[in-house]
Amino acid sequence: MNDTLELEVHDLEVPVLTGIYSEETHLPQPLRISLTVLLDAPAHFSPDTPLSASKNYLDLKHAATAALESEGHFTLIEAVADHICETLFLQDTRVQRVKVKIVKLAIAEAGEAIGITLVRHRR
């Protein structure tokens, strides 16, 4: 069994053009995005292990923010999650699994979290 490392970035608030209803499609909606990325890990991390043995957390943040901006409108938030997964798989061959949780902040009426969680494995 291989050793793994989970990197996490949680609760990013990102404006994304998404939705199917006319009132949703012309303005970005605020989404709360959380990521958990499973990487192959080296056998040991010593005090002087370089960053290249892990992954920069900013790469995860970029996949959930700037990488989405260039894509335009997403009909479903599932497509937003899928795009984040594919971006991370393309960035680094050590990424084995990506878990993306998205909460649609604009539809909450009493602080509830309404959204999806998508888990993709490298194929």
N, C-alpha and C positions, 0 to 999 in steps of 0.2 A: 504494500500500500504506500502511495506517495504522500509526502508531507505537503500540506497546503497552508496558505495564509489568506485570511479574509480581510480585505480593506473595506472600510465603510465611510460613506459620506451621507449624512442624514439631514433632512429638513431644509433643503435648498428651496427657496421660493423663486420660481421662474415664470415670467410671462410667456405664454405660448399661444399661437394661433391654432385653436382646436375647437371642434364642435360640429354638430349637424343642424342645429336650429339657426334660423336667420339672425336672431339676436346674439348668437355666439360667434358667428363667422367673421365679423368685421373688426373686432378688437381682441387683442391677446387676453387670455384668461390666466389668472394666477394659479399655478400648480405647485404643490409641495412634493418635491422629488427626493427620494432616498435610494441609495445604491449600496449593495453589498457585492463585492467582486471577489471571486475565489481564484487565487493564483497558485501555480506550482511554487513550492518554497524550497530554498536550499536546505541542506542538512543541518545547518547551524548559522545563527546570526551572532557574530562577534562584535565587540565594541567598535571596531573600525570597518565593519561591513559597508560597502558603498551603496548608494541609493539604487544602483542598477540591479542589485539583488532583490529589490522589492519593486514598487511602482509608485510614482509620484501621485499623491492624492489630488493634485491639481489636474491631472489627466482625467480623473473621474469627474471632477467638477466641470471641466471643459465639455465632456461628452453630454452632460445634462444641462448645459447653458449655451455657450457659443456655438457648439456643433448643431444645435437645434435651430438657431436663428436663421441659418441659410436655407433651411428646407421649406419655408413657407407654411401653408396651412395643413394641419393633420386633421382628418375627419374624426378619428378615434384616439383617445389617449393610449390605447393599446399600441397604436402605431408610433406614438411618441416613445413609449417604453422600448419597442422593438428597435427603433433607430438608435437609442442609447446603447442597447446591447450590441448591435452591429458595429457601432463606432468603437466600442471597447475591444471587441474581438479583433478588429482590424488594427488597432493600435499596438497590440501586444499578444504574441502567440502563447504566452504563459497564462493568459486569462482562460480559465476553464468553465466558469459559470458566472452569470450576471443575474442578480436579482434586483428588479426595479419596482419600487412602490410609488404610485402617484395618487395624490389626493387632490380632488377638484375643490379648491377653496371657495370659489364663487357660489357654489350651490348649497353650501352648509347653511342651515338656518339656526341651529342651536349649538354650534361648535362640534358637530359630529364630523367624522372623517369618512368621506364618500370617495371611493376610487378603486384602483386595481393594483394587483401585484403580478408581475410577469417574471418567470424564471426561465432563462435560456442557457443551454449547455453548448459548448463548442462541438460542432459536428465534424 
